[in-house]
């Protein structure tokens, strides 16, 4: 009885602490938004003088709002009333999410099960162990990595085409012509060829840098661009030659292609970078500091990028060399849940949460 009472008291104290933190954050944002409105009414030189007096987070917040969002603050959302989510799927837990190109199909991994969600229909396929990586090909195939095997699976019907024994492949990257893939485990990177749904190992190398969290192929299929947990971006040939390491972020990195020669990088350090990739070299074009860290990225149509962090969705735009924050709002999930990733196809943004919700947002409002 005494231990149960003690546990109840501890839980109540934790709830009170969370409530107090929430009240403090809300008061801080209200104070900063009031200050922002006052600054917007001042002349430019007086604005700059007042901003210089601010410190740390206050200065960062006000600078970002004045330069990028002159007409509204972070707490007010232009999109939230029009982006009404529809819950498409419920499960106990979701690990991964990916969307098929032009087929209105989203695939999620729940432990050892692949679930296909398409126009209200749900199909499932069980594998031998927990699914660690999941990638979608344009030719109607899926690549799924588990603790012991790498699988090729048909999107239609979720039938296994082939598999090859490779352990703990937590990251898969596919070349633009979909003839080769790299499978990354904790210490090695394996290059494989895909022929009629069958996988053939070409070579295996040690990772050029530890803890790779994101990997892209160059359009020509000759180079790899990798983001690592310590914030370093690595470029090298497929044969692991001509290795160049670029320190830019200070924490885990996510990489996505914006166009045929432009890459966007985001990290847990609240920074975004836009890079130009030419002749195997990476050149930074734009640096941008956000108000929140970014755990995953999704590139949608017409130069819009969606970043996620806990329950938060942030929309960015990239046009004519300028990166802007367009909007930010909380996803419709509980306070104990978090977003594990998002994926886009056509006019739908599919968002998956850790405790088993897949929600669809319409992108026409953006």
PyMOL commands that set and color helices and strands:
alter all, ss='L'
color gray80, all
select helices_A, chain A and resi 2-40+44-53+56-68+301-303
alter helices_A, ss='H'
color red, helices_A
select strands_A, chain A and resi 86-90+96-99+105-110+113-118+121-126+131-136+141-146+150-154+160-164+171-174+180-184+188-195+198-206+212-217+223-228+232-237+244-247+253-257+262-267+271-278+281-289+296-300+304-309+312-319+322-330+339-345+348-353+357-362
alter strands_A, ss='S'
color yellow, strands_A
deselect
rebuild
show_as cartoon
